[in-house]
Amino acid sequence: MSSAFDRKGVLIVADDGETAELAVARFFVFMGVSGAGKSTVAKAVADVLGGSFVEADELHPVENVETMRAGLPLTDDHRWPWLARVCEEALARAPPVMVSCSALKQSYRSFIASRLPGVVFVHLTGPDELIRHRMASRSGHFMPVSLLDSQLAVLEPPEEGPACHRLSIGGAQTDTIAQAVSICRRHLAGQD
């Protein structure tokens, strides 16, 4: 495999005669609705790659947590300060940094991208019923299953490209993690 950078800092990777453009990353945001497995996958990737992990759910102010616990969806006014805090925490960590964050709207992803240079989004996606089942099976999380529909309604799925990948969660969790590790390694290629 050979690699080179273009003028925009995009890594061009050639493998078996195929050429693909990949954004060079220091930050990876594992995004999607609640119950998609963002935290599990991001933490596992950080462990495998020796990177840092930021759990955005832990950075919600008490008001946000209580709002969700009460079964009410967050508004943009709830989310902007929280997203700023998530970015600050990611910038304070040693790269590569794996962030677990819903990042449901394009405006949220643009906000994150404006603060985290070289960010790559990995959208974890799967059937609604699988996600609903996962949410119902977990314990100790403040996000009730009843809010999944509101998250699905707000979700603006990102387009795949050099700085965004879609990753299906329909198979074995170990396979999802392995695919995520592969995506991140490809983006980290060529960095010291």
Beta strands, then each sheet from edge to edge (+ up, - down):
strand 1: 2-5
strand 2: 10-15
strand 3: 18-23
strand 4: 27-31
strand 5: 52-55
strand 6: 97-100
strand 7: 119-125
strand 8: 164-168
sheet 1: 1+ 2- 3+
sheet 2: 5+ 6+ 4+ 7+ 8+
end
